[in-house]
Amino acid sequence: MKEHLSEGITDYLNVVSGSRLLLDCNFTVGKNQYPYWSWNGSYADIDPNIAWFTPQIPNLTKTNPSTEICRLNVSKVQSKHYLYPFICSVKNGAGEVSAYIALIPPVPDYKIYLIAGFITLTLVITFSMIIYKFFKVEIVLLYRDSCHPYFLKKVSDGKLYDAYILYPKNSGEGSTYTSDIFVFKILPEVLENQCGYNLFIYGRDDLVGEDAIMVTNENIMKSRRLIIVLMGESSSYNWLGNTSEQQIAMYNALVHDGIKIIMVELEKIKSYEHMPESIKYLKQKYGVIRWSGDFMEETPSAKTKFWKCIRYHMPAQQHWSSSPREPLALDSVLNYKKKEHTAL
């Protein structure tokens, strides 16, 4: 940086620390004159980074032969140079004249920092949203697992069950066999034994002789989720809305906001055209999770993609089962269902 300074003028100059600085002091030529630069009460050139000299500038001499220049060369501006002004003085027999120039650090351009900060924040938010979109299930489950002790201390919401299981109950027959395996064997093994949830399954947890309507209504009201199990064959979903249990469950799902719905397709359902309107509405609102496991697998794992999605939609565990529950024997389930079908 190069700056011109005339005698008698006091000026301020923005200079970046660490940069090189050239200061030209113009003065009128006279007899026995001695130009010099000073700083902090001493000659400026006592600092090894500073020197001054009087250069010969032909163009300036021809234009104005009575003017000369005393040039200050600061090879590296330091923070201490902001403390005191540099003084250009010219001394002769008649006296001394001086000009002052003070160095000041440049004012930060906050606009650049604001723009850079905004761009950085935008990129971070966008990147975080992309990460969350693709890994939100894993992120939520990791958060729940790491914060599990805090959930244990959570005040009870008055619910007894984490989920009420609504599943096909057509009597006998092969279309519901896989749903029985899923409901009475696979669901309890994963959600209860591995994940610590408490499920209510009609046909397992109710008592013989109890009023079906009362049992259904009370236990749905005591549940945080309603899991609806759907099969692929049209004959397997004719049961929806045809019994008191399904009617009560649909009423709670559609009218009461306190219970959230998890819909599970055990087989791919190509069209919901012939489904009840209530199921169409719930599918549109909550979506469906399609089963992708093996019904014959002895010990299904809760770490598969399907079960992670189920756990994501389930409430955070507030308790752990004190002991694993043994799956109900499938033969006893089928026998119970025949009796139950008659009762409903």
C-alpha positions in Angstrom: 0.0 0.0 0.0 1.3 3.5 -0.9 -0.1 6.7 0.6 0.9 10.4 -0.1 1.0 12.9 2.7 1.4 16.6 2.5 2.8 18.7 5.3 0.5 19.8 8.0 -2.2 17.2 7.3 -3.4 14.7 9.8 -4.9 11.5 8.3 -6.1 8.0 9.1 -5.3 5.0 7.0 -6.9 1.5 7.1 -4.0 -1.0 6.9 -4.2 -4.8 7.3 -1.8 -6.2 9.9 1.1 -8.0 8.2 1.0 -6.1 5.0 3.7 -3.8 3.5 3.2 0.0 3.7 4.8 2.9 1.7 4.1 6.4 2.9 5.2 9.4 0.8 5.6 12.8 2.6 5.7 15.8 0.2 7.6 18.9 1.3 8.9 22.1 -0.2 12.6 22.3 -0.9 14.5 24.9 1.1 18.0 25.5 2.4 19.4 23.3 5.2 16.3 21.2 5.4 16.2 17.8 7.1 13.2 15.5 6.5 12.7 12.5 8.7 10.0 10.1 10.1 9.3 9.5 13.7 7.1 7.1 15.7 6.4 6.9 19.4 8.8 9.8 20.2 11.8 8.3 18.4 13.1 8.0 14.8 11.0 5.5 13.0 13.9 3.6 11.6 15.0 2.3 15.0 12.5 -0.4 14.1 14.3 -3.0 11.9 11.1 -3.3 9.8 11.0 0.4 9.0 13.3 2.7 6.8 12.9 6.0 5.1 14.7 7.7 2.2 14.4 10.5 -0.3 13.9 9.0 -3.7 14.7 10.8 -6.9 11.6 11.1 -9.0 12.3 12.8 -12.3 8.7 13.5 -13.4 7.8 15.1 -10.0 11.0 17.3 -10.2 10.2 18.5 -13.7 6.6 19.2 -12.8 7.3 21.0 -9.5 11.0 21.4 -9.0 10.5 22.9 -5.5 8.8 19.7 -4.1 10.6 16.6 -2.8 9.4 13.3 -1.2 10.5 11.6 2.0 9.3 8.0 1.7 8.6 5.7 4.7 8.9 1.9 4.0 7.2 -0.4 6.5 8.0 -3.9 5.4 5.5 -5.5 7.8 2.8 -3.7 9.7 2.4 -4.9 13.2 -0.3 -4.5 15.8 1.9 -2.0 17.8 1.9 0.4 14.8 -1.8 1.1 15.5 -1.0 2.6 18.9 0.9 5.8 17.8 0.8 7.9 14.6 3.7 8.1 12.2 5.0 11.7 11.9 6.7 13.2 8.9 8.8 16.2 9.9 10.9 18.7 8.0 13.3 20.8 10.1 15.3 23.9 9.0 16.6 27.1 10.6 13.2 28.7 10.6 11.6 25.8 12.5 9.8 22.5 12.0 6.6 21.4 10.2 5.0 18.0 10.6 2.3 15.8 9.1 0.6 13.0 11.0 -0.9 9.7 9.8 -2.4 7.1 12.1 -2.8 3.5 11.1 -6.1 1.8 12.0 -7.1 -1.8 11.5 -9.8 -2.3 8.8 -13.4 -2.5 10.0 -14.6 -6.1 9.5 -17.1 -6.6 6.7 -19.9 -8.2 8.7 -21.9 -8.6 5.6 -19.5 -11.2 4.3 -19.6 -13.1 7.6 -23.4 -13.0 7.6 -23.6 -14.3 4.0 -21.0 -17.0 4.8 -22.8 -18.0 8.0 -26.2 -18.1 6.2 -24.8 -20.3 3.4 -23.1 -22.6 5.9 -26.3 -22.9 8.0 -28.4 -23.6 4.9 -26.0 -26.3 3.8 -26.0 -27.9 7.3 -29.8 -27.9 7.5 -30.2 -29.3 4.0 -27.6 -32.0 4.6 -29.2 -32.8 8.0 -32.6 -33.1 6.4 -31.3 -35.4 3.7 -29.6 -37.6 6.3 -32.7 -37.7 8.4 -34.9 -38.5 5.4 -32.9 -41.6 4.6 -31.9 -42.7 8.1 -34.8 -41.3 10.3 -35.8 -44.8 11.5 -32.3 -45.7 12.7 -31.8 -42.2 14.2 -35.0 -42.4 16.2 -34.4 -45.9 17.4 -30.8 -45.0 18.4 -32.1 -42.0 20.3 -34.6 -44.2 22.1 -32.1 -46.8 23.0 -29.5 -44.3 24.3 -32.1 -42.4 26.3 -33.9 -45.5 27.6 -33.3 -44.8 31.3 -35.0 -41.5 31.0 -38.1 -43.0 29.5 -38.3 -45.4 32.5 -38.8 -42.3 34.7 -41.6 -40.9 32.5 -44.9 -40.3 34.2 -47.4 -43.0 33.3 -50.0 -42.1 30.7 -52.5 -44.6 32.2 -52.1 -47.1 29.3 -51.6 -50.7 30.1 -50.7 -52.1 26.7 -48.4 -50.7 24.0 -50.5 -52.2 21.2 -53.8 -53.9 20.6 -53.6 -56.5 17.7 -56.5 -56.6 15.3 -56.2 -59.6 12.9 -58.3 -61.8 10.6 -60.4 -64.3 12.6 -62.3 -66.2 9.9 -62.9 -69.6 11.3 -60.7 -72.3 10.1 -59.3 -72.0 7.3 -56.1 -71.6 5.4 -56.3 -68.0 4.5 -55.7 -67.0 8.1 -53.1 -69.6 9.0 -50.1 -67.3 8.2 -51.7 -64.4 10.1 -52.0 -66.8 13.1 -48.3 -67.6 12.9 -47.5 -63.9 12.7 -49.9 -62.8 15.5 -49.4 -65.5 18.0 -45.8 -66.5 17.4 -43.7 -63.9 15.6 -45.2 -60.7 17.0 -44.8 -61.8 20.7 -41.3 -63.1 20.0 -40.0 -59.8 18.6 -42.1 -57.0 20.2 -42.5 -58.6 23.6 -39.5 -60.9 24.2 -36.9 -58.9 22.3 -38.2 -55.3 22.5 -40.0 -55.3 25.8 -43.4 -54.2 24.6 -46.7 -55.3 26.1 -49.3 -56.5 23.6 -53.0 -57.4 23.9 -54.0 -60.2 21.6 -57.6 -61.3 21.6 -57.5 -65.1 21.8 -54.5 -65.1 24.1 -54.9 -62.4 26.8 -58.7 -62.5 27.3 -60.4 -64.9 29.7 -62.9 -67.5 28.8 -66.5 -66.4 29.3 -65.7 -62.6 29.3 -68.0 -60.3 27.4 -66.3 -59.8 24.0 -67.6 -56.2 23.5 -66.5 -55.1 27.0 -63.1 -56.8 26.7 -62.4 -55.2 23.3 -63.5 -51.7 24.2 -61.6 -51.6 27.5 -58.4 -53.0 26.2 -58.3 -50.8 23.0 -58.8 -47.8 25.3 -55.8 -49.1 27.4 -53.6 -49.4 24.4 -51.2 -46.8 22.9 -51.3 -48.3 19.3 -53.7 -50.3 17.2 -51.9 -52.8 14.9 -54.2 -53.9 12.0 -53.0 -57.1 10.3 -54.1 -57.4 6.6 -53.8 -60.4 4.2 -53.6 -60.3 0.5 -56.6 -62.4 -0.4 -59.9 -60.6 -0.6 -61.7 -63.3 1.5 -59.3 -62.6 4.3 -60.4 -59.0 4.8 -64.2 -59.6 4.6 -64.0 -59.8 8.4 -63.3 -56.1 8.7 -66.3 -54.4 10.2 -68.3 -57.6 10.5 -67.8 -58.4 14.2 -68.2 -56.3 17.3 -64.4 -56.3 17.9 -63.7 -54.9 14.4 -66.5 -52.3 14.7 -65.2 -51.1 18.1 -61.6 -51.0 16.8 -62.6 -49.0 13.7 -64.6 -46.6 15.9 -61.6 -45.9 18.1 -59.3 -45.6 15.2 -61.5 -43.1 13.4 -63.0 -41.1 16.3 -60.4 -41.2 19.1 -57.2 -39.3 18.3 -55.4 -40.8 21.3 -54.6 -44.1 19.6 -52.3 -44.3 16.5 -52.6 -46.9 13.8 -50.0 -49.3 12.4 -51.2 -51.2 9.3 -49.3 -54.3 8.4 -49.6 -56.2 5.0 -48.6 -59.8 5.4 -49.0 -60.2 1.6 -48.9 -57.6 -1.1 -52.4 -56.2 -1.6 -52.6 -55.0 -5.2 -55.8 -53.0 -4.8 -57.7 -51.6 -1.8 -60.8 -51.1 -4.1 -62.9 -53.6 -2.3 -61.7 -52.7 1.2 -64.0 -50.9 3.7 -63.8 -47.1 3.4 -62.4 -47.0 6.9 -59.4 -49.1 5.9 -58.8 -46.9 2.8 -58.9 -43.8 4.9 -56.5 -45.3 7.5 -54.1 -46.4 4.8 -54.1 -42.9 3.3 -53.4 -41.3 6.7 -50.9 -43.8 8.2 -49.5 -45.8 5.3 -48.8 -49.5 5.5 -45.7 -51.6 6.4 -45.3 -54.8 4.3 -44.0 -58.0 5.9 -40.8 -59.2 4.4 -39.7 -62.0 6.7 -40.0 -65.8 6.8 -43.0 -67.2 8.6 -41.1 -70.4 9.3 -38.1 -68.7 10.9 -37.5 -70.0 14.4 -36.1 -66.8 16.0 -36.8 -63.6 14.0 -34.6 -60.7 14.6 -35.8 -57.2 15.7 -32.9 -55.7 13.7 -34.4 -56.3 10.2 -35.8 -53.4 8.2 -39.4 -54.5 8.8 -39.1 -54.6 12.5 -37.3 -51.4 12.7 -40.2 -49.7 10.9 -42.6 -51.3 13.3 -40.6 -50.2 16.3 -40.3 -46.7 14.8 -44.1 -46.4 14.9 -44.4 -48.0 18.3 -44.1 -45.8 21.4 -40.8 -45.6 23.3 -40.5 -48.5 25.7 -41.5 -47.5 29.2 -40.9 -50.9 30.7 -39.2 -54.2 30.0 -40.9 -57.6 30.4 -39.7 -59.3 33.5 -39.7 -62.6 31.7 -40.2 -63.8 28.1 -43.6 -64.9 27.2 -44.0 -68.3 25.6 -45.7 -68.2 22.2 -49.2 -69.8 22.3 -49.4 -73.2 20.6 -50.9 -72.8 17.2 -53.4 -75.7 17.6 -54.8 -74.2 20.8 -55.1 -70.9 19.0 -57.2 -72.4 16.1 -59.4 -74.2 18.6 -59.9 -71.0 20.6 -60.7 -69.1 17.4 -63.5 -71.5 16.5 -65.1 -71.0 19.9 -64.5 -67.2 19.7 -66.0 -67.0 16.3 -69.2 -68.4 17.6 -69.2 -66.0 20.6 -68.7 -62.9 18.4 
